[in-house]
C-alpha cells in the first residue's frame, strides 16, 4: 500500500512498511524511512509506486488551471479528493488525486488550507487583491532586474538620480531601489558607495560627506522656516564705555566684547559684555524651538550652519558702530589685579570696533606687548587685559601652560589652505580668561541664588554636563556654566535666561526638576558631540585634499604612539606601515599614497628616520 502524506510543509509519496493506529512507518519515494503520524496521511492508494505517482501528478498538474478549480470549488470547505472526483468525473486515480492536491497546495491565494487535505476557496475580493499583489511583485521583479543590470554595467537608472545620497546614507530598506542596489553590489563585489561612484552618481566627495551629515541631523534641510521677529529688547540702561570684540574674520555671531575704564587710583573696571538673545527669545516660542532643535552652530572648513536665523543673529550680534543689548559682567579690579567687586546687569553697550585676529595678531603679540612701537586701536586696554589674564590664569593654577599649534582651514573654489596658528597666544589667552571668568562667576551666581543652571564639570579627567554645581578641575574653578556663546550654543541661551532671572529677582524659566531641562541637556550633549565629530572628519578630509592639491608624495611627521604619526603642518594622524620599532616623539619621513576621499583614508609607508 502507498500513501500521500504531508511532512515539513511538503506533499510527499511513500510506501507503508508498518501501519499502526497512531502512526505509520514509511519509506519515501527517495528511500528515506520515517515515522509519520496517522493524521498526516492524506490518501492511501494501491498503485502506482510513489515515484511514478508523483511524476504523474506533476505532469497532470501542469494542465490544471487554478482559476477554473476555484470556480468549481464553491464556497464551502472541501477535501482535495472530492474536488478531484468532481473535476475528472470519476473516481480519481492516484496521479489524478495527487495532481489536484499539489495544485491546491501550490495555490494559497486561491485556496485557504483548513486542515490536512482540506481547503476552502478564497473570497472573490481577497483573490482579486492577491492577484494584483502578485502582478505588482512580478512587475517589481522585472524592474529590479533591469536596474541591477544597469548598475552592474556602470549606468545609473533614472529614478536613482534624485535619491543617491538617501540610498547611501539613510536608505528605505523596503524600497525597490535599495533592493536593486544591494543585489547589484552582491553581483559586482563593490560597496554601495563605490558602485554608485562608478556610475557617476556622486558629484563630489565633499558633497558625499556633507549630505551624510545633513541627512542624519538636518533631514528637513538647513533653511529656516518663516518666523515672527522677536519683540525688541526692553528699555535698558546705557553703558558708559566703548567696547570692542576680538574674533576671526569669518565670525558673524559675535557673542562677546570687552570694555575697560582706567581710574585715577590705578584701579580698573572691566566690562565683559555678552550678546543677549534671551531678552527676546522666550521659552517655547517659535525661535526657541528652532534653537532647541539645532542646539549649536555647526562648524566645518569653508562653512557653517548657524543655530539661529541670519536675521536674528544680525539683531543680536555685537556688531561695531552699533548700540547692542548685552548681559554684562562688570569687574572692579585693583592695581594688583585683585578682584574687588562684581556686578551683573543687562544694558546697552556701544560697540566701537570688531577687532579681527588677522589684523590684530601682528600688532598685539608677546614681542610687541610693552615694547613700544606704533599705536593701534585699544592698545592700552588690550595690554592691560593681557596682564589681568595672566594673573587670572596663575590664580587658577594654570600658568606657564605649553602653547600648542592649532590650524585654520580656508577653503575657496575647492582649494584649501591650512594655516598653522599658535594656540595660547596673547589674543587667545585674553579672550579665554575673560570667558572663564564670566562663566565661573555666573555659575557661582546661579549656585548662590539657588537658580538652576547647566554646569560644565570635570572630575578625574571626565567632563560632563550637570544641573548641580560642581568644580571643573581642568580649569581650576569651583563653578563653570557655559553662558558666553548664546548665539551659538543653546545651553548658553538657557543659562542666560536663568542668570537674568537671578539678577532681577524673577522666577526663572526652568526649575531644577523640569523634565524639559533634562531633555535639553541630553539632546545638547548628543548634538554637540556629533557636530564636533563631523568637524574633525571634514578637517581630515581637507587634509587629504591638500595632499592631492599640492602633489605631496612624501611628508615629515612625528611618531605619536605605536604606529600612529602626526603630520607636520596639519592636524592629520595616520597609521604608518613598514616601519621599524619607533618611540613616541621620533621624527620620520613617510611616503603618501592610496588616498581615498570617500573613506577619508590614506596609506603611509615608512621611508626614513629624521634627526631629532
Steps between C-alpha positions, in 0.01 A plus 500: 500500500614852419408840642514872441602676818607845621837558665673832578246684286559285189284241328679166468428143394622187672469127560343367822736273691298469821154635570415577863196674640669832582795493261629349181853391416580609145768490239484813285532500123867593552568205732497688830321326784293694748229470760197714410192572710187340361335843488758611242397228253295670227412206271564125488512337156601164354693612189715628341826515700580831675755629244266429208202645685681828571634526147150442358349749746745772398438446127121506544532800731656706222166472315292626794388862508464632856244758380277223366545291814408806709180548299383140541607467864204696638493690827500211747796311640602191302750217483747481214381152396140624478607785269705254289197272468284793384767631263576168327142367515601164645681353796845656455812293460791563733678730247172690436429546871862598555484755217206680664665475842825656375315777314296590809813490714691727256217757464460659844347819362221295338441246777532537876623191681249393765648169613692196377397470135207741547462844340260786442486734200616854576231776487487678165620838634790340688601305188489815286720685749746210516521479122568872480778459757655219298486705183663790682774273633561368151529855363730596786717194445536586131574864584753402763676265260524782244644741757748240627629444147541875445686550828734207441578648156587839652176675403283690748127425460294816458297462824828488697614849401314687773554253782866405478592640841189356665595157365853539637433660835136459604342233281149364514592133506157401372534718190551326168796727421683392814434132427631546146812677630561224755473228234722695259763532773487125561546433129776757446686447827502876563372697797198727437713816498757356260233362270311829485825687455579268208162599355594870528231563760715679758566857382786553746652329800436815703129490419494133596621576853290813540180324394568214741507751785201702380276197449577383852471832686315735264257275311271796423788710366709778649259782413286662766121517497321833482520636853352800675759753610554504876389805694756778538711491817351683798627844595843445648754732664770636271855379551766759577802372301567401139548128450692288252484136394779267386416231244628353177393656172235236425308547826152648463351376829695739722406394852748688716665840533706683762523848645761648730486815715825613662461692826734755653581280802637227276190280524321384187146405421474222243176434315438158347201542270308205358240522224154463656258308278325377816345847527294428188482122455251375755481135609294278269455775243544423129857626508577309816373175347726555199800558726405199715493285188839608367662546842827640366661659200674240285851584384690347210789619282360746249156538657265476794134436581377754753281416796289812449367665182724760342256788561482411869877474526521840335265643762701379799860469378740754654574678173723809498365855485175388655324507835436137603307340783733297720523305820800665665730388779678801651816413690667750731874425502765650726846614389630157603245326274300384804126485436320730744142478382276359229165615366275348235238694306329518163583822320566656161863516392655705223720268295781719374693237305505139391870415514607206284775246568652542157574871547547502876754217542788681323446795736407329826730209581759395757775696324308830474330510841667779700768548234393831353450515125207641304170561673181318402136507617447394863869426550502614863185302580630186329837506675339555840251216435796280405660561839168439675453177304845375603409574863170311469673205338757482780226529762336193350830315525532478122789736429788410265294258296666373184381671184379270226435535131149536371404511132272728304342355184420741220302346214421696186408367155579143609856598600611478858757684708606360837649780710675412829411726792652497847234419759548683829643819348407832665174538306384148587604530862330837543169383354500158665579638846223759475257227394612269782456787744146573377394136482640416843359809676158464338506132596568608859218755478252231397620271778484771768151616398383136470392554142542189286779517243675266261856448616801365317684289759817295494628247752760227455546612141136445404300799373123497533196726498312519828217699661681493835783745577830314479868590448680495169835358602658550159437874515560531873165665582225410746216571257488515123177564311522559125336841459715701258389365159118529499490564124684175433408255778155428637636416847641854523163645398328302777757610757464862391128484576575360843766765571263781402236356734753472785619859455150643475350291778249347258366147480744307279381334180616157617478326834748236605251217445375625162498193270548727196826626647630145537393431142677813373823399673487146360419619148771765513771254601407261220483774238817676619700178482360416155576848366855488639558157343378632164736797525794267574407274210479792258834637620652158429333503158647840412844385618482221243377747239799723578743209449345435158480867415867560579616173343669387821637146475724526806441673834677539831324397818545433869427165660203539729464152640556145379463516120310830486663824382406869495566678172694826500297810418154351535274324753530158336572174681559188293614141534857434391596166341837344431675682783756363747433533872447872569462699819249781557650833399734359232502679168441304179455550129221305336364433153139599440272305270166326468295806588130413515285810533179301549630292791727790609801272527852484361796264496827611664823306444811553713791655308763606754573629848577871529735676735329618819 
